């Protein structure tokens, strides 16, 4: 890591704006599709010192914006919010939704999202001796569920079960108290730091969500 600037956060923001614009433009020619769901994430958290695990439950929200590219297939972009025990993550991903069954009736719905997670909502912790912060990594999430059309034919109920695999990194740095402005050549340390540790986490969850689509 060369610096602790929020480069990844900015990249996610521009990625979201760019592909949302593409999706919206395409949706003007094809039928627009939206799927917004709320639910819970269920998983395990492991104590790194003792190795014991405990159950964890967190809130999850996802909104998918896409366009129909075929009779039963939609592609687009998803944006969400996942509240883990230690970190808040905004997942941004490319997504696909597929429908299986007769139109106008209850259908099986499948999905797949792949992208990354931003920790822009997570506060950095700073002291006179150092600081710590989080950065998100790759995310992927396949899902399956039910699609139940409403009587008006415009709004439908969705119930989905998903597996979510999210990488996240925690950094803990100690300030250089002697030469805070000095950066050693060929060093991966950010300027002003004398020591930096990186801890990688792999968060795996079963996600249960209910929502609406139109």
Helices and strands as residue ranges (DSSP letters): H 7-27, E 32-46, E 53-70, E 73-83, E 88-100, E 107-118, E 125-126, E 130-149, E 156-175, E 193-213
